[in-house]
């Protein structure tokens, strides 16, 4: 069925009926590496098409950033005929991604989504939700920022003097999509041995709790979760510092790096001071250490110091805007931006040498490939014409 350039997932057939962020991102990750992904949309499309401005030809970049390397089938799943089409597609699919509410499944006569893999034994069914289908909050809707608030992520983020702060990217949604793609790949690998599919469940809440390192580990082992702003609860100095020009994030991970850092700043004795000799000492005395470091940094040009420290093996970085980061030569040389047939977006983070991923399809319009998709899934011309005539698909 796959006539597109091959990748490591070439021949893997994915039906992505999810919406918004986590599910579509999981589907895009699979598509980037060769999977044949069909995005199933309602006639009014994924909500994220309208998450703007800005807009590109009427479509929000929010949508464009999550739906490349997919073909699009517009279908009315509120009809019995629409559900029958979906189930016929699942007969041929390897992977099904969805984030429907339990109530929606119940309207379709399915009281337990686990029924899907009983009906289609080889199918990998990735179910994405806010809180899962079980537990005290099972079945409730979940949104990235709300989950950040409830999970503790927001409480540990931001300046200690201010209110809790949302992390500036939808990190819970994004990581849930990554976990979803990883779970799908693990299930596909296991299917090679057993011949059996299974459900892969990922939730925003579970992901957020799993992301709490090192704070969760600290709390579960007798410590406390503290908000340290740009600092780190367990590593010092690991924070943002002013220089004579730009602000510099210093990310020192061991005592050797600390001694090198102090020597480069002209205070070699600071690196062996009993108050700061080990990381444990520095964590306890972080405030007094900061008071010692800031005057040493103030005479330096931050960008020049960044280059010298990195050459010496001391991790640090200047604070750049998104615009500056995307314009870096390194971003370009790492192929971390894509410009393909009018589509512009971030590049592929995982580099496979023998079977690399690629951008082969720009994000689709609603129903752009409906006829082609139905044909590839075995529907004949007469059936396709009937579905269009009955307004089941567009």
N, C-alpha and C positions, 0 to 999 in steps of 0.2 A: 504493500500500500504506500510505502514511503518513497516518493520520488525526489525528495530534497537531499542536499548534500549530507553525507553521513557524519555521525559523531558517535561517541561511545554508547549512546542510548538509541542509536538508529534502529528502527523496527519496533520500538516500544510505543504502544498506542495509549494515549492519555486522554481521558474525558475530564475536562476541568469545568465543573459547574459551580465553582465557588465565586464569591464576590468580594469586593473591597480590597484587602491587602494580603493577609497571611496566606490564604489559599491560592490566589492568583500568583503570588510571588513564588510559592512552591512549584506551581505549574510552569512558570517562566524559567526557573532554574533547570527543570527537566528539559524544557524545549531548547534552552541554550546549548545543551549537549546532545542534541540530535533526536530527542523524543518527538513523536508526531502528536502535537497537542491540539485538541479541539476545545475552544472556549464556548461553552453553552451559555447564552445570554437570553434574558427576557427581551421582549420587543422594545422596552424603554431603556435597556442597557444597564450595565454595571453603574452603580451610584458614582463611582470615582471618575466617570467620564465628565461629571459636572463639578468636580472638586477644584475650582479655579475662581478667579484668574490666577496665572495666565492660561490662555487657551491657544492651541495650535489647530487651525481649521475647525474650531468649535469643540475641540476635545482637550480636556485638561492634561497637562504633562503628568499629573499624578497617575492617571490611567495608563498613559504611554509607558511610564517607567515600570509597569508591572505586567505587561501583556504583549511583549514582543514574542516572536517565534511561536505564534499560535494562529490557527485558522478559526473562523467564527461561524457558529450556527445559532441563528435566532429562532427560538422555539417557545411556544406557550405551554409551559409545564402545568398550568392550572387545568388543562384539558386531559381527559383520559387518553386521547390519541397522542398528545405530546409526551405523556409518561411512557406510553408504549414505544414511541420512537427512542426515548432515552434508554429504556431497558433493552431494546434490540441493539443499540450501540454498545451497551455494557457486555453483551454476549461476545463481542469481538475485542473489547478493550483489555489492556493489561492493568491500567490504573484508573481509578475514579476519585476525583477530589471534589469535596462538597462541604459547605458550611450551612446547610439548611437547619432551621429550627426543628425541634422535636414535634412541635405542633404542625409544621408543614408536612413532615413525613406522615404524621397521623392522618392528615387530610387525604393523603395518597393511599391510605390503607395499610401503612407500614408503621406499626407501633414500636418497633425496635430496629434501629438502623443496622444492627448486627445481622439482620435478615438478608442484607444485600450480599454478603459473602457466602451465605448459605445458598442463595439463589444462583450465584455466579462463583463457583468454588475456586477458580483460578484467579479471580480478580483481587487486586490490591486496592482496598477501599480506604482512602485517607479522609478521615472525618475531622474537621476543624471547628472548634467552638470556643466560647468565652470561658466557661467554667467546667465543661464536661457535661455529661448526661446524668451523673450520679453525684451524691453528696449534698450538703446543705444548700449550695447555690446551683446545683445541677439544673441545666436548662435555661438559666438566665442569660441574657445577652451580655457580651463583654466588648469593651472598647479600650484601645491601647492606653489612653491617659487614665481612664478609670481603674484599669488593672494596675497601672503603675502606682496609683494612689493606694489601692487596697493591699497590694503585695508587700509594701515597704520600700519599693524602689524609689518612690518620690520622697519618702522621709529621709533617705540617705543622700539625696541629690540637692545641690544648691549651697549657697552660703549659709554657714551656721547661724548667722545673725538674722537671716530672712526666713520666710516661710518655706516649706517643702516645695520643690521645684520639679516640674516635668522635664524629663530628658528630651533634648531638642529634636530628636528623630523618633519615629514610631518603632522604637527598639523592640518592644514586646511583640508586636505584629511581625516585624521582620524576622526576628529570631524564631518565632513560631513557624513561619514559612520555611526557614532553614531546617528546623527540627522535622517538619513535615516531609520535606524532600529527603532528608537523611533516613527517616523512618521508611519511606517508600522504597528507597534503594536497599535498605536492609531486608525488607520483606521480599523484594524481587530476588535478592541473592539467595534467601532461604527457599524461595519457590523453585529455584533451579535444582535444589536437592529433594524437596518433598513433592513438588508438583502442585502444591496447594497455596491459594491466596489467603489473605487475612485482613482484618481491619487494623489500620494504623490510626490511633487517636492522638491528636495534639490539641492542647488548649492554651489560651493566652495566660490563664492563671498558673497552670503548671509550669509553663515556660518562665514566667516572671519569678516564681519561687526558685526555680533551678538557676536563674541568673544572679542570685543574690550573693554570689561569692565575692569577697571572703566574709561578708557580713553574716550570712546564715551559719557558716562554719564557726565563726567567732561566738555567736550567741549559743549555738548548740553545744559548745564546749566551754561554757562558763564566762565568756566575754560579753561585751556590749556592742551593739550596732550604733555607731556615732556618725553624725554628719560632719565631714571635714572639708566641705567645699571642693576645691580643686585638689586638696591633699588626699593622702591615702591613709586608711586606718592602721595599716601594718608596716608601711615602708616610709622612711624619711631619709633625705629630702625627696619627695615625690609630689611636686606642687608647682604652681605658677609663680614666677618671680619677675619683678620689673628689672630692666636693664637701663642703660642710658638711652636706648632707642625703643625697640619692640619688646614686648613681654616674652619671656622664655619659659617653657615648661621643662623642668629638670626632673628626670625619671631615673634616679640612681637606685640600682638594684642590689648592690653589694658593697662591702667595706672597701675593697680595692678601688672601685669607681669613686667612692667618696674621697679617698685620699688623693686620687688624681685630680678630681674636681677642685679640691682645696689648694693643691699645689699650683694649678693653672690660674687660680684667682689670686695667688700671691700670699696665701696664708697656710703654708704647709703644716704648721703646728696645729691648726684647727682639725686636721685629719686624724691626729693621734690624741687629741684632748680626751681625757677620761670621760667627760660628759657625753662625748659623741663618737667614741671609738668604734662601737658596734651599732648595728641597726637597732637593736633593742634599746641601747642607750639613747639613740637619736629619737626613737618613737616617744620615749618618756619625756625627753627634753626638747620636743619639736619647736616650741615657741621661742625659747632662748636661742636655739640654733638658727631659726629664721632671722632673728634680730642680728645675729653675727654675719649671716650670708648676704643680706640685702645691701649693706654698704660696700661689700666686695664686688657686687655685680653692677652697681650704679655707674662706674666709669666706663663700662664696656659697651661697644656696639653689639647689640643682641645677635644680629645675623652673622657677624664675623666670629663672635664667641661660639655660636652654634656650630660653625664649620670646624673650629679648632677642637672643641670638646668631642664632637663626633669622630674626628680623626684620632683622638686619644682613647676612644672606646667608651665615652661617657654619654649615655643616651639623653637627648634633649631635643627640643624643637621650638621654633618660633610659632606664635599664634597667627595663623593665616585665615583669611575669609574663605568662604566656599569658592568665590570667584578666583581668588589667588591660587587656591589648591588645584582647581581644575585647569588653570593656565600653566602650571609647572611643567617644565620639560620632562620631569620624571613621570608625571601622570601620562603624558603623551607616549613616552618611550615604553611604559608598561601597558600601553593599549587600554587604559582605563577610561577612555571616552570613545564612543562609537558615533560615527556619522554615516548613515547608510540609507540611501534612497529617501532622504528627507527626514528620517528618524534620527534624533540625537538623544543619547542616553549614556549611562555608565557602562563601562566595559565588564568583562567577565573576570571575576576574582580568582577562579580556579583555572590554572593553566595545565592542560594535559598535552604532553609533547607529541604523542603518536596519534591520538584521536581528539584534537582540540575542539572546543566549542566554538560557536560562531553565531552571529546575528544573520538569519536567513530570511526572516519575515518581519515586516514592520507591523506594529500593533494594528489590528484589524478594525474595520467599521462593523456596526451591528449587522449580522447576517451576511457579511461580505462573501462567505464561502459556503453558504447553506447548501446549494445544489451539489457542489463538489464534495462536501463532507458526507452528505447522505449517500451519494454514489459510492464513495470509498467504503462506507459501512454496509454496502450490499443492497441498498434500496434501488429498485429498478425505476425506469423513467416514468412509468405509469403511476407508481406509488408516490414518487416525488411530486409529480404534477397534482395528484390528489391532495397531498399535504399542503401544498401551496394554495390550491383552490379552496380548501377548508380553513385557511388562515391558521393552521397549526404551526407552520414555519413561515419565515420571511427571508 
